[in-house]
Amino acid sequence: MNEWEIEELVIEVAEHLEGFNPLVRPGHPAYLTGPASARLVVHPIWNQRGRIRVLGVYPGGSRGTLPGLRRHEITVTAARGAKFVAKRIERRLLPDYRRDLLACRERLAKRAAENGTRAEIAETLVELLPEALLTENERETIVRWRLDGASGSFTVYGDTTSAIEIRAADRELTERIAYAVQHRST
């Protein structure tokens, strides 16, 4: 099947899949987009004439960042028509894909909330310790600081401060930092 035939098939299949619409753009794979960010990409199988591969895609490349997400894919004989392809997708692909897509969206929402809380804690620490250096990556934020003879670091994972190290600080500074972190993380 060539690109044009795939695009036509996707348009026809969308008519038989409730809630799905075709997304066809020249030079790009053909998609079926549906509710709850569902996206199905349709490719021809080059070494098997008349067959297509339908693959469920997770949002924003999250399959690479969230371990354990299953791959959802079926192959179908396109020659049997759009209605047949739609029925196969509905029966063989969508039940498990929808369940895992929902779990993926929940994990992404949880990660976004954790990142927001982590940013709030880091912001509080930077306000409290204006000379602090901030290092961030996808999973943690490290705040390193030096104030007079005192120094320390905070490593914040997700929505909690996981590691606090304070060296040579007086009691007042230590209590202010502990108070700020405690009230910001609750």
C-alpha positions in Angstrom: 0.0 0.0 0.0 1.3 3.5 -0.8 0.9 6.6 1.3 -2.2 7.8 -0.5 -4.0 4.4 0.0 -3.1 4.5 3.7 -4.5 8.0 4.1 -7.7 7.0 2.4 -8.1 3.9 4.6 -7.5 6.0 7.8 -10.2 8.4 6.7 -12.6 5.6 6.1 -11.7 3.7 9.3 -12.4 6.9 11.4 -16.0 6.8 10.1 -16.4 3.3 11.8 -14.5 4.0 15.1 -16.6 6.0 17.5 -14.9 9.2 18.7 -11.9 8.9 16.4 -10.9 11.3 13.7 -8.3 11.0 10.9 -5.2 13.1 11.0 -3.6 13.0 7.6 -0.7 15.3 6.6 1.5 15.0 3.6 4.9 13.6 4.4 3.8 12.3 7.9 2.3 9.1 9.1 -1.5 8.8 9.1 -3.1 8.9 12.6 -6.4 8.1 14.1 -6.9 10.5 17.0 -9.5 9.8 19.7 -10.8 10.6 23.1 -8.4 11.0 26.1 -5.4 11.8 23.9 -5.6 8.4 22.1 -3.5 8.3 19.0 -3.2 5.4 16.7 -0.6 5.5 13.9 -1.2 3.4 10.8 1.7 2.1 8.7 1.8 -0.3 5.7 3.8 -3.5 6.2 6.2 -3.3 3.3 7.0 -6.9 3.0 3.3 -8.1 3.3 1.2 -6.5 0.6 -2.3 -5.5 1.8 -1.5 -5.6 5.5 -1.1 -2.6 7.8 0.3 -2.1 11.3 -1.8 -0.1 13.8 0.2 1.2 16.8 -1.1 2.9 19.9 1.0 5.9 20.8 1.5 7.5 24.2 1.5 11.3 24.7 4.7 13.2 24.4 7.1 10.3 24.1 6.2 9.2 27.6 6.9 5.6 26.8 10.6 6.5 26.9 10.3 8.4 30.2 7.9 6.2 32.1 9.2 2.7 32.3 6.9 -0.3 32.1 4.5 1.1 29.5 3.5 -1.7 27.1 3.6 -1.5 23.4 0.2 -1.9 21.8 0.2 -2.9 18.2 -1.8 -5.1 15.8 -1.5 -6.1 12.2 -4.6 -6.2 10.0 -5.5 -7.1 6.4 -6.5 -3.8 4.9 -7.9 -5.5 1.8 -11.0 -6.6 3.8 -12.1 -2.9 4.1 -12.3 -0.1 6.6 -15.2 -1.6 8.6 -13.2 -4.8 9.1 -10.1 -2.8 10.1 -12.1 -0.7 12.6 -13.7 -3.8 14.2 -10.2 -5.4 14.6 -8.9 -2.2 16.2 -11.8 -1.9 18.5 -11.6 -5.5 19.6 -7.9 -6.3 19.6 -6.1 -3.0 20.3 -8.2 -0.5 22.1 -9.2 -2.3 25.3 -5.7 -2.7 26.6 -4.4 0.5 25.0 -7.1 2.6 26.6 -6.4 1.1 30.0 -2.6 1.7 29.7 -3.2 5.2 28.2 -5.2 6.1 31.3 -2.5 4.8 33.6 0.1 6.7 31.6 -1.9 10.0 31.9 -2.3 9.5 35.6 1.5 8.9 36.0 2.2 12.0 33.9 -0.2 14.1 36.1 1.4 12.8 39.3 4.9 13.6 37.9 3.8 17.1 37.0 2.4 17.6 40.5 5.6 16.3 42.0 7.7 18.6 39.8 5.5 21.6 40.8 6.0 20.8 44.5 9.7 20.2 44.0 10.0 23.6 42.3 8.1 25.3 45.2 10.5 23.8 47.8 13.6 24.8 45.7 12.2 28.3 45.3 11.7 28.6 49.1 15.3 27.5 49.7 16.7 29.9 47.1 14.7 32.8 48.7 16.0 31.8 52.1 19.6 31.4 50.8 20.1 34.0 48.1 23.6 32.8 47.1 22.4 29.2 46.5 23.2 27.4 43.3 20.5 25.4 41.8 21.0 22.2 39.7 18.0 20.5 38.1 17.4 17.4 36.0 14.3 15.4 35.3 14.1 13.6 38.6 15.8 15.8 41.2 16.7 19.3 42.2 19.9 20.0 44.1 20.3 23.3 46.0 23.9 24.0 47.2 24.5 27.0 49.4 27.2 28.8 51.4 26.5 31.5 53.9 29.4 32.9 55.9 31.2 29.8 57.3 28.1 27.6 56.9 27.3 25.5 53.9 25.0 22.7 52.8 22.9 21.0 50.2 19.4 19.9 49.7 18.4 17.2 47.3 14.7 17.2 46.4 13.2 14.2 44.7 9.6 14.4 43.5 7.5 16.2 46.1 9.7 15.6 49.2 13.1 16.7 50.4 15.1 13.5 50.4 18.5 14.6 51.6 19.5 17.6 53.7 23.1 18.3 54.6 24.0 21.3 56.7 27.6 22.0 57.8 28.8 24.6 60.4 25.5 26.5 60.6 24.2 28.1 63.7 21.0 26.9 65.4 18.9 29.9 64.1 19.8 29.2 60.4 19.2 25.5 60.8 15.8 26.1 62.4 14.8 28.7 59.7 15.6 26.3 56.9 13.9 23.3 58.6 10.8 25.5 59.2 10.7 26.7 55.6 11.1 23.3 54.1 8.5 21.7 56.5 5.8 24.3 55.8 6.4 24.4 52.0 6.3 20.6 51.6 3.0 20.2 53.5 
